[in-house]
Amino acid sequence: MTVTATDAPSASAVERLASHLDHHFSNTNLLHQALTHSSASTQARRRRRSNERLEFLGHRVLGLIVAELLYETYPDEDEGALARRYSFLVSGEALARVAEQIGLGALVRVSRGEEEAGGTRNPGLLADTCEAVIAALYLDGGLEASRRFVHRFWRPLMGAALRPPKDAKTELQEWAQAKALPL
């Protein structure tokens, strides 16, 4: 059951999420804010803060941790290979995968209209919420709290591809060059 603008996630659901996050929140308001989509913040009787600012911060925290993880894990790879791995690991696709794994869709607070439009299954909304959760971890428990979470859920994504992934444009250009076609 999706949480709508007037509801809050149950205490047991938030506890399950906290166990996935491997963190006990001192300031649970941060976690609740991370789970509040902007559609819910504007429709609620009293104005709630949405997760947009947390999403902004979480993206940067994730980027730092992933860059550090790649730097340590692949000491012999050049910058280009690391950058391709990095692009995948901080992408909306990777974030949405993790969000689904930890059940964020069932916890995110959205407006009724957003819920009816399938917003809580929308990969973009899930990815944004995941970034907001990373920021909540960072603000409540510091870099180490967010690092534990990222290492736990992004390491398996790193191992999925032995070769660094390439973006679609690079693959198309290499295919075109192999066929002696102009770029």
Contact map, one row per residue, 1 for C-alpha under 8 A:
111000000000000000000000000000000000000000000000000000000000000000000000000000000000000000000000000000000100000000000000000000000000000000000000000000000000000000000000000000000000000
111100000000000000000000000000000000000000000000000000000000000000000000000000000000000000000000000000001111100000100001000000000000000000000000000000000000000000000000000000000000000
111110111000000000000000000000000000000000000000000000000000000000000000000000000000000000000000000000000111110000000000000000000000000000000000000000000000000000000000000000000000000
011111110000000000000000000000000000000100000000000000000000000000000000000000000000000000000000000000000000111100100000000000000000000000000000000000000000000000000000000000000000000
001111110000000000000000000000000000001110110000000000000000000000000000000000000000000000000000000000000000111100000000000000000000000000000000000000000000000000000000000000000000000
000111110000000000000000000000000000000100010000000000000000000000000000000000000000000000000000000000000000000000000000000000000000000000000000000000000000000000000000000000000000000
001111111000000000000000000000000000000000000000000000000000000000000000000000000000000000000000000000000000100000000000000000000000000000000000000000000000000000000000000000000000000
001111111100000000000000000000000000000000000000000000000000000000000000000000000000000000000000000000000000100000000000000000000000000000000000000000000000000000000000000000000000000
001000111110110000000000000000000000000000000000000000000000000000000000000000000000000000000000000000000011100000000000000000000000000000000000000000000000000000000000000000000000000
000000011111110000000000000000000000000000000000000000000000000000000000000000000000000000000000000000000000000000000000000000000000000000000000000000000000000000000000000000000000000
000000001111111000000000000000000000000000000000000000000000000000000000000000000000000000000000000000000000000000000000000000000000000000000000000000000000000000000000000000000000000
000000000111111100000000000000000000000000000000000000000000000000000000000000000000000000000000000000000000000000000000000000000000000000000000000000000000000000000000000000000000000
000000001111111110000000000000000000000000000000000000000000000000000000000000000000000000000000000000000010000000000000000000000000000000000000000000000000000000000000000000000000000
000000001111111111000000000000000000000000000000000000000000000000000000000000000000000000000000000000000010000000000000000000000000000000000000000000000000000000000000000000000000000
000000000011111111100000000000000000000000000000000000000000000000000000000000000000000000000000000000000000000000000000000000000000000000000000000000000000000000000000000000000000000
000000000001111111110000000000000000000000000000000000000000000000000000000000000000000000000000000000000000000000000000000000000000000000000000000000000000000000000000000000000000000
000000000000111111111000000000000000000000000000000000000000000000000000000000000000000000000000000001110000000000000000000000000000000000000000000000000000000000000000000000000000000
000000000000011111111111100000000000000000000000000000000000000000000000000000000000000000000000000000000000000000000000000000000000000000000000000000000000000000000000000000000000000
000000000000001111111111000000000000000000000000000000000000000000000000000000000000000000000000000000000000000000000000000000000000000000000000000000000000000000000000000000000000000
000000000000000111111100000000000000000000000000000000000000000000000000000000000000000000000000000001000000000000000000000000000000000000000000000010000000000000000000000000000000000
000000000000000011111110000000000000000000000000000000000000000000000000000000000000000000000000000000000000000000000000000000000000000000000000000010000000000000000000000000000000000
000000000000000001111111000000000000000000000000000000000000000000000000000000000000000000000000000000000000000000000000000000000000000000000000100110000000000000000000000000000000000
000000000000000001101111100000000000000000000000000000000000000000000000000000000000000000000000000000000000000000000000000000000000000010001000100000000000000000000000000000000000000
000000000000000001100111110000000000000000000000000000000000000000000000000000000000000000000000000000000000000000000000000000000000000000000000000000000000000000000000000000000000000
000000000000000001000011111100100000000000000000000000000000000000000000000000000000000000000000000000000000000000000000000000000000000010011000000000000000000000000000000000000000000
000000000000000000000001111100000000000000000000000000000000000000000000000000000000000000000000000000000000000000000000000000000000000000010000000000000000000000000000000000000000000
000000000000000000000000111111100000000000000000000000000000000000000000000000000000000000000000000000000000000000000000000000000000000000010000000000000000000000000000000000000000000
000000000000000000000000111111110000000000000000000000000000000000000000000000000000000000000000000000000000000000000000000000000000000000000000000000000000000000000000000000000000000
000000000000000000000000001111111000000000000000000000000000000000000000000000000000000000000000000000000000000000000000000000000000000000000000000000000000000000000000000000000000000
000000000000000000000000001111111100000000000000000000000000000000000000000000000000000000000000000000000000000000000000000000000000000100110000000000000000000000000000000000000000000
000000000000000000000000101111111110000000000000000000000000000000000000000000000000000000000000000000000000000000000000000000000000100110000000000000000000000000000000000000000000000
000000000000000000000000000111111111000000000000000000000000000000000000000000000000000000000000000000000000000000000000000000000000000000000000000000000000000000000000000000000000000
000000000000000000000000000011111111000000000001111000000000000000000000000000000000000000000000000000000000000000000000000000000000000000000000000000000000000000000000000000000000000
000000000000000000000000000001111111100000000000011001100000000000000000000000000000000000000000000000000000000000000000000000001001101100000000000000000000000000000000000000000000000
000000000000000000000000000000111111100000000000011000000000000000000000000000000000000000000000000000010011100000000000000000001001100000000000000000000000000000000000000000000000000
000000000000000000000000000000011111110110000001111000000000000000000000000000000000000000000000000000000001110000000000000000000000000000000000000000000000000000000000000000000000000
000000000000000000000000000000000111111110000000011100000000000000000000000000000000000000000000000000000001110000000000000000001000000000000000000000000000000000000000000000000000000
000000000000000000000000000000000001111111000000111100000000000000000000000000000000000000000000000000000000010000000000000000000000000000000000000000000000000000000000000000000000000
000010000000000000000000000000000000111111100000000000000000000000000000000000000000000000000000000000000000011001000000000000000000000000000000000000000000000000000000000000000000000
000111000000000000000000000000000001111111110001010000000000000000000000000000000000000000000000000000000000111000000000000000000000000000000000000000000000000000000000000000000000000
000010000000000000000000000000000001111111110011110000000000000000000000000000000000000000000000000000000000000000000000000000000000000000000000000000000000000000000000000000000000000
000000000000000000000000000000000000011111110011000000000000000000000000000000000000000000000000000000000000000000000000000000000000000000000000000000000000000000000000000000000000000
000010000000000000000000000000000000001111111010000000000000000000000000000000000000000000000000000000000000001000000000000000000000000000000000000000000000000000000000000000000000000
000011000000000000000000000000000000000111111111000000000000000000000000000000000000000000000000000000000000000000000000000000000000000000000000000000000000000000000000000000000000000
000000000000000000000000000000000000000000111110000000000000000000000000000000000000000000000000000000000000000000000000000000000000000000000000000000000000000000000000000000000000000
000000000000000000000000000000000000000000011111000000000000000000000000000000000000000000000000000000000000000000000000000000000000000000000000000000000000000000000000000000000000000
000000000000000000000000000000000000000011111111100000000000000000000000000000000000000000000000000000000000000000000000000000000000000000000000000000000000000000000000000000000000000
000000000000000000000000000000001001000111010111110000000000000000000000000000000000000000000000000000000000000000000000000000000000000000000000000000000000000000000000000000000000000
000000000000000000000000000000001001010010000011111000000000000000000000000000000000000000000000000000000000000000000000000000000000000000000000000000000000000000000000000000000000000
000000000000000000000000000000001111110110000001111110000000000000000000000000000000000000000000000000000000000000000000000000000000000000000000000000000000000000000000000000000000000
000000000000000000000000000000001111110000000000111111100000000000000000000000000000000000000000000000000000000000000000000000001001000000000000000000000000000000000000000000000000000
000000000000000000000000000000000000110000000000011111110000000000000000000000000000000000000000000000000000000000000000000000010001000000000000000000000000000000000000000000000000000
000000000000000000000000000000000000000000000000011111111000000000000000000000000000000000000000000000000000000000000000000000000001000000000000000000000000000000000000000000000000000
000000000000000000000000000000000100000000000000001111111100000000000000000000000000000000000000000000000000000000000000000000000011101100000000000000000000000000000000000000000000000
000000000000000000000000000000000100000000000000001111111110000000000000000000000000000000000000000000000000000000000000000000011111101000000000000000000000000000000000000000000000000
000000000000000000000000000000000000000000000000000111111111000000000000000000000000000000000000000000000000000000000000000000000011000000000000000000000000000000000000000000000000000
000000000000000000000000000000000000000000000000000011111111100000000000000000000000000000000000000000000000000000000000000000000011001000000000000000000000000000000000000000000000000
000000000000000000000000000000000000000000000000000001111111110000000000000000000000000000000000000000000000000000000000000000000011111101000000000000000000000000000000000000000000000
000000000000000000000000000000000000000000000000000000111111111000000000000000000000000001000000000000000000000000000000000000000011011000000000000000000000000000000000000000000000000
000000000000000000000000000000000000000000000000000000011111111100000000000000000000000000000000000000000000000000000000000000000000000000000000000000000000000000000000000000000000000
000000000000000000000000000000000000000000000000000000001111111110000000000000000000000000000000000000000000000000000000000000000000011001000010010000000000000000000000000000000000000
000000000000000000000000000000000000000000000000000000000111111111000000000000000000000001000000000000000000000000000000000000000010010000000000000001000000000000000000000000000000000
000000000000000000000000000000000000000000000000000000000011111111100000000000000000010001000000000000000000000000000000000000000000000000000000000000000000000000000000000000000000000
000000000000000000000000000000000000000000000000000000000001111111110000000000000000000000000000000000000000000000000000000000000000000000000000000000000000000000000000000000000000000
000000000000000000000000000000000000000000000000000000000000111111111000000000000000000000000000000000000000000000000000000000000000000000000000001001000000000000000000000000000000000
000000000000000000000000000000000000000000000000000000000000011111111100000000000000010011000000000000000000000000000000000000000000000000000000000001000000000000000000000000000000000
000000000000000000000000000000000000000000000000000000000000001111111110000000000000010000000000000000000000000000000000000000000000000000000000000000000000000000000000000000000000000
000000000000000000000000000000000000000000000000000000000000000111111111000000000000000000000000000000000000000000000000000000000000000000000000000000000000000000000000000000000000000
000000000000000000000000000000000000000000000000000000000000000011111111100000000000000000000000000000000000000000000000000000000000000000000000000000100000000000000000000000000000000
000000000000000000000000000000000000000000000000000000000000000001111111110000000100110000000000000000000000000000000000000000000000000000000000000000000000000000000000000000000000000
000000000000000000000000000000000000000000000000000000000000000000111111111000000100000000000000000000000000000000000000000000000000000000000000000000000000000000000000000000000000000
000000000000000000000000000000000000000000000000000000000000000000011111111000000000000000000000000000000000000000000000000000000000000000000000000000000000000000000000000000000000000
000000000000000000000000000000000000000000000000000000000000000000001111111000000000000000000000000000000000000000000000000000000000000000000000000000000000000000000000000000000000000
000000000000000000000000000000000000000000000000000000000000000000000111111110000100000000000000000000000000000000000000000000000000000000000000000000000000000000000000000000000000000
000000000000000000000000000000000000000000000000000000000000000000000011111110000000000000000000000000000000000000000000000000000000000000000000000000000000000000000000000000000000000
000000000000000000000000000000000000000000000000000000000000000000000000011111000000000000000000000000000000000000000000000000000000000000000000000000000000000000000000000000000000000
000000000000000000000000000000000000000000000000000000000000000000000000011111101100000000000000000000000000000000000000000000000000000000000000000000000000000000000000000000000000000
000000000000000000000000000000000000000000000000000000000000000000000000000111111100000000000000000000000000000000000000000000000000000000000000000000000000000000000000000000000000000
000000000000000000000000000000000000000000000000000000000000000000000000000011111110000000000000000000000000000000000000000000000000000000000000000000000000000000000000000000000000000
000000000000000000000000000000000000000000000000000000000000000000000000000001111111000000000000000000000000000000000000000000000000000000000000000000000000000000000000000000000000000
000000000000000000000000000000000000000000000000000000000000000000000000000011111111100000000000000000000000000000000000000000000000000000000000000000000000000000010000000000000000000
000000000000000000000000000000000000000000000000000000000000000000000110010011111111110000000000000000000000000000000000000000000000000000000000000000000000000000010000000000000000000
000000000000000000000000000000000000000000000000000000000000000000000000000000111111111000000000000000000000000000000000000000000000000000000000000000000000000000000000000000000000000
000000000000000000000000000000000000000000000000000000000000000000000000000000011111111100000000000000000000000000000000000000000000000000000000000000000000000000011110000000000000000
000000000000000000000000000000000000000000000000000000000000000000000100000000001111111110000000000000000000000000000000000000000000000000000000000000000000010000011000000000000000000
000000000000000000000000000000000000000000000000000000000000001001100100000000000111111111000000000000000000000000000000000000000000000000000000000000000000000000000000000000000000000
000000000000000000000000000000000000000000000000000000000000000000000000000000000011111111100000000000000000000000000000000000000000000000000000000000000000000000000000000000000000000
000000000000000000000000000000000000000000000000000000000000000000000000000000000001111111101100000000000000000000000000000000000000000000000000000000000000000000001000000000000000000
000000000000000000000000000000000000000000000000000000000000000001000000000000000000111111100110000000000000000000000000000000000000000000000000000000000100110000000000000000000000000
000000000000000000000000000000000000000000000000000000000010011001000000000000000000011111110110000000000000000000000000000000000000000000000000000000000000000000000000000000000000000
000000000000000000000000000000000000000000000000000000000000000000000000000000000000001111111110000000000000000000000000000000000000000000000000000000000000000000000000000000000000000
000000000000000000000000000000000000000000000000000000000000000000000000000000000000000001111111000000000000000000000000001100110000000000000000000000000000000000000000000000000000000
000000000000000000000000000000000000000000000000000000000000000000000000000000000000000100111111100000000000000000000000001000100000000000000000000000000000000000000000000000000000000
000000000000000000000000000000000000000000000000000000000000000000000000000000000000000111111111110000000000000000000000000000100000000000000000000000000000100000000000000000000000000
000000000000000000000000000000000000000000000000000000000000000000000000000000000000000011111111111000000000000000000000000001110110000000000000000000000000000000000000000000000000000
000000000000000000000000000000000000000000000000000000000000000000000000000000000000000000011111111100000000000000000000001101100100000000000000000000000000000000000000000000000000000
000000000000000000000000000000000000000000000000000000000000000000000000000000000000000000001111111110000000000000000000000000000000000000000000000000000000000000000000000000000000000
000000000000000000000000000000000000000000000000000000000000000000000000000000000000000000000111111111000000000000000000000000000100000000000000000000001100000000000000000000000000000
000000000000000000000000000000000000000000000000000000000000000000000000000000000000000000000011111111111000000000000000000001101100000000000000000000000000000000000000000000000000000
000000000000000000000000000000000000000000000000000000000000000000000000000000000000000000000001111111111000000000000000000001000000000000000000000000000000000000000000000000000000000
000000000000000000000000000000000000000000000000000000000000000000000000000000000000000000000000111111110000000000000000000000000000000000000000000000000000000000000000000000000000000
000000000000000010010000000000000000000000000000000000000000000000000000000000000000000000000000011111110000000000000000000000000000000000000000000000000000000000000000000000000000000
000000000000000010000000000000000000000000000000000000000000000000000000000000000000000000000000001111111110000000000000000000000000000000000000000000000000000000000000000000000000000
000000000000000010000000000000000010000000000000000000000000000000000000000000000000000000000000001111111111000000000000000001001100000000000000000000000000000000000000000000000000000
010000000000000000000000000000000000000000000000000000000000000000000000000000000000000000000000001100111111000000000001100001000000000000000000000000000000000000000000000000000000000
111000000000000000000000000000000000000000000000000000000000000000000000000000000000000000000000000000111111000000000001000000000000000000000000000000000000000000000000000000000000000
011000001000110000000000000000000010000000000000000000000000000000000000000000000000000000000000000000111111100000000000000000000000000000000000000000000000000000000000000000000000000
011000001000000000000000000000000011100000000000000000000000000000000000000000000000000000000000000000011111110000000001000000001000000000000000000000000000000000000000000000000000000
011110111000000000000000000000000011100100000000000000000000000000000000000000000000000000000000000000000011111000000000000000000000000000000000000000000000000000000000000000000000000
001110000000000000000000000000000001111100000000000000000000000000000000000000000000000000000000000000000001111101100011000000000000000000000000000000000000000000000000000000000000000
000110000000000000000000000000000000001100100000000000000000000000000000000000000000000000000000000000000000111111100000000000000000000000000000000000000000000000000000000000000000000
000110000000000000000000000000000000000000000000000000000000000000000000000000000000000000000000000000000000011111110000000000000000000000000000000000000000000000000000000000000000000
000000000000000000000000000000000000000000000000000000000000000000000000000000000000000000000000000000000000001111111000000000000000000000000000000000000000000000000000000000000000000
000000000000000000000000000000000000001000000000000000000000000000000000000000000000000000000000000000000000011111111111000000000000000000000000000000000000000000000000000000000000000
010100000000000000000000000000000000000000000000000000000000000000000000000000000000000000000000000000000000011111111111000000000000000000000000000000000000000000000000000000000000000
000000000000000000000000000000000000000000000000000000000000000000000000000000000000000000000000000000000000000111111110000000000000000000000000000000000000000000000000000000000000000
000000000000000000000000000000000000000000000000000000000000000000000000000000000000000000000000000000000000000011111110000000000000000000000000000000000000000000000000000000000000000
000000000000000000000000000000000000000000000000000000000000000000000000000000000000000000000000000000000000000001111111110000000000000000000000000000000000000000000000000000000000000
000000000000000000000000000000000000000000000000000000000000000000000000000000000000000000000000000000000000010001111111110010000000000000000000000000000000000000000000000000000000000
010000000000000000000000000000000000000000000000000000000000000000000000000000000000000000000000000000001101010001100111110011000000000000000000000000000000000000000000000000000000000
000000000000000000000000000000000000000000000000000000000000000000000000000000000000000000000000000000001000000000000111111011000000000000000000000000000000000000000000000000000000000
000000000000000000000000000000000000000000000000000000000000000000000000000000000000000000000000000000000000000000000111111111000000000000000000000000000000000000000000000000000000000
000000000000000000000000000000000000000000000000000000000000000000000000000000000000000000011001000000000000000000000000111111100000000000000000000000000000000000000000000000000000000
000000000000000000000000000000000000000000000000000000000000000000000000000000000000000000010001000000000000000000000000011111110000000000000000000000000000000000000000000000000000000
000000000000000000000000000000000000000000000000000000000000000000000000000000000000000000000000000000000000000000000011111111111000000000000000000000000000000000000000000000000000000
000000000000000000000000000000000000000000000000000000000000000000000000000000000000000000000011001100011000000000000001111111111100000000000000000000000000000000000000000000000000000
000000000000000000000000000000000000000000000000000000000000000000000000000000000000000000011111001000000000000000000000001111111110000000000000000000000000000000000000000000000000000
000000000000000000000000000000000000000000000000000100100000000000000000000000000000000000010010000000000000000000000000000111111111000000000000000000000000000000000000000000000000000
000000000000000000000000000000000110100000000000001000100000000000000000000000000000000000000000001000010001000000000000000011111111100000000000000000000000000000000000000000000000000
000000000000000000000000000000000000000000000000000000100000000000000000000000000000000000000011011000010000000000000000000001111111110000000000000000000000000000000000000000000000000
000000000000000000000000000000000000000000000000000001111110010000000000000000000000000000000010000000000000000000000000000000111111111000000000000000000000000000000000000000000000000
000000000000000000000000000000000110000000000000001111111110000000000000000000000000000000000000000000000000000000000000000000011111111100000000000000000000000000000000000000000000000
000000000000000000000000000000100110000000000000000001100100000000000000000000000000000000000000000000000000000000000000000000001111111110000000000000000000000000000000000000000000000
000000000000000000000000000000000000000000000000000000000110110000000000000000000000000000000000000000000000000000000000000000000111111111000000010010000000000000000000000000000000000
000000000000000000000000000000000100000000000000000001101110100000000000000000000000000000000000000000000000000000000000000000000011111111100000010000000000000000000000000000000000000
000000000000000000000000000001100100000000000000000001000100000000000000000000000000000000000000000000000000000000000000000000000001111111110000000000000000000000000000000000000000000
000000000000000000000010100000100000000000000000000000000000000000000000000000000000000000000000000000000000000000000000000000000000111111111110110000000000000000000000000000000000000
000000000000000000000000000000000000000000000000000000000100100000000000000000000000000000000000000000000000000000000000000000000000011111111111110000000000000000000000000000000000000
000000000000000000000000000001000000000000000000000000000000000000000000000000000000000000000000000000000000000000000000000000000000001111111100000000000000000000000000000000000000000
000000000000000000000000111001000000000000000000000000000000000000000000000000000000000000000000000000000000000000000000000000000000000111111100000000000000000000000000000000000000000
000000000000000000000010100000000000000000000000000000000000000000000000000000000000000000000000000000000000000000000000000000000000000011111111110000000000000000000000000000000000000
000000000000000000000000000000000000000000000000000000000000000000000000000000000000000000000000000000000000000000000000000000000000000011111111110000000000000000000000000000000000000
000000000000000000000000000000000000000000000000000000000000100000000000000000000000000000000000000000000000000000000000000000000000000011001111111000000000000000000000000000000000000
000000000000000000000000000000000000000000000000000000000000000000000000000000000000000000000000000000000000000000000000000000000000000001001111111100000000000000000000000000000000000
000000000000000000000110000000000000000000000000000000000000000000000000000000000000000000000000000000000000000000000000000000000000000011001111111110000000000000000000000000000000000
000000000000000000000000000000000000000000000000000000000000100000000000000000000000000000000000000000000000000000000000000000000000011011001111111111000000000000000000000000000000000
000000000000000000000000000000000000000000000000000000000000000010000000000000000000000000000000000000000000000000000000000000000000000000000011111111100000000000000000000000000000000
000000000000000000000100000000000000000000000000000000000000000000000000000000000000000000000000000000000000000000000000000000000000000000000001111111110000000000000000000000000000000
000000000000000000011100000000000000000000000000000000000000000000000000000000000000000000000000000000000000000000000000000000000000010000000000111111111000000000000000000000000000000
000000000000000000000000000000000000000000000000000000000000010011000000000000000000000000000000000000000000000000000000000000000000000000000000011111111110000000000000000000000000000
000000000000000000000000000000000000000000000000000000000000000000001000000000000000000000000000000000000000000000000000000000000000000000000000001111111110000000000000000000000000000
000000000000000000000000000000000000000000000000000000000000000000000000000000000000000000000000000000000000000000000000000000000000000000000000000111111111000000000000000000000000000
000000000000000000000000000000000000000000000000000000000000000000000000000000000000000000000000010000000000000000000000000000000000000000000000000011111111100000000000000000000000000
000000000000000000000000000000000000000000000000000000000000000000000000000000000000000010000000010000000000000000000000000000000000000000000000000001111111110000000000000000000000000
000000000000000000000000000000000000000000000000000000000000000000000000000000000000000000000000000000000000000000000000000000000000000000000000000001111111111000000000000000000000000
000000000000000000000000000000000000000000000000000000000000000000000000000000000000000000000000000000000000000000000000000000000000000000000000000000011111111100000000000000000000000
000000000000000000000000000000000000000000000000000000000000000000000000000000000000000010000100000000000000000000000000000000000000000000000000000000001111111110000000000000000000000
000000000000000000000000000000000000000000000000000000000000000000000000000000000000100010000000000000000000000000000000000000000000000000000000000000000111111110000000000000000000000
000000000000000000000000000000000000000000000000000000000000000000000000000000000000000000000000000000000000000000000000000000000000000000000000000000000011111111000000000000000000000
000000000000000000000000000000000000000000000000000000000000000000000000000000000000000000000000000000000000000000000000000000000000000000000000000000000001111111000000000000000000000
000000000000000000000000000000000000000000000000000000000000000000000000000000000000000000000000000000000000000000000000000000000000000000000000000000000000111111111000000000000000000
000000000000000000000000000000000000000000000000000000000000000000000000000000000000000000000000000000000000000000000000000000000000000000000000000000000000001111110000000000000000000
000000000000000000000000000000000000000000000000000000000000000000000000000000000000000000000000000000000000000000000000000000000000000000000000000000000000000011111000000000000000000
000000000000000000000000000000000000000000000000000000000000000000000000000000001101100000000000000000000000000000000000000000000000000000000000000000000000000011111100000000000000000
000000000000000000000000000000000000000000000000000000000000000000000000000000000001100100000000000000000000000000000000000000000000000000000000000000000000000010111110000000000000000
000000000000000000000000000000000000000000000000000000000000000000000000000000000001000000000000000000000000000000000000000000000000000000000000000000000000000000011111011000000000000
000000000000000000000000000000000000000000000000000000000000000000000000000000000001000000000000000000000000000000000000000000000000000000000000000000000000000000001111111000000000000
000000000000000000000000000000000000000000000000000000000000000000000000000000000000000000000000000000000000000000000000000000000000000000000000000000000000000000000111111100000000000
000000000000000000000000000000000000000000000000000000000000000000000000000000000000000000000000000000000000000000000000000000000000000000000000000000000000000000000011111110000000000
000000000000000000000000000000000000000000000000000000000000000000000000000000000000000000000000000000000000000000000000000000000000000000000000000000000000000000000111111111000000000
000000000000000000000000000000000000000000000000000000000000000000000000000000000000000000000000000000000000000000000000000000000000000000000000000000000000000000000111111111100000000
000000000000000000000000000000000000000000000000000000000000000000000000000000000000000000000000000000000000000000000000000000000000000000000000000000000000000000000001111111110000000
000000000000000000000000000000000000000000000000000000000000000000000000000000000000000000000000000000000000000000000000000000000000000000000000000000000000000000000000111111111000001
000000000000000000000000000000000000000000000000000000000000000000000000000000000000000000000000000000000000000000000000000000000000000000000000000000000000000000000000011111111100000
000000000000000000000000000000000000000000000000000000000000000000000000000000000000000000000000000000000000000000000000000000000000000000000000000000000000000000000000001111111110000
000000000000000000000000000000000000000000000000000000000000000000000000000000000000000000000000000000000000000000000000000000000000000000000000000000000000000000000000000111111111111
000000000000000000000000000000000000000000000000000000000000000000000000000000000000000000000000000000000000000000000000000000000000000000000000000000000000000000000000000011111111111
000000000000000000000000000000000000000000000000000000000000000000000000000000000000000000000000000000000000000000000000000000000000000000000000000000000000000000000000000001111111100
000000000000000000000000000000000000000000000000000000000000000000000000000000000000000000000000000000000000000000000000000000000000000000000000000000000000000000000000000000111111100
000000000000000000000000000000000000000000000000000000000000000000000000000000000000000000000000000000000000000000000000000000000000000000000000000000000000000000000000000000011111110
000000000000000000000000000000000000000000000000000000000000000000000000000000000000000000000000000000000000000000000000000000000000000000000000000000000000000000000000000000011111111
000000000000000000000000000000000000000000000000000000000000000000000000000000000000000000000000000000000000000000000000000000000000000000000000000000000000000000000000000000011001111
000000000000000000000000000000000000000000000000000000000000000000000000000000000000000000000000000000000000000000000000000000000000000000000000000000000000000000000000000010011000111
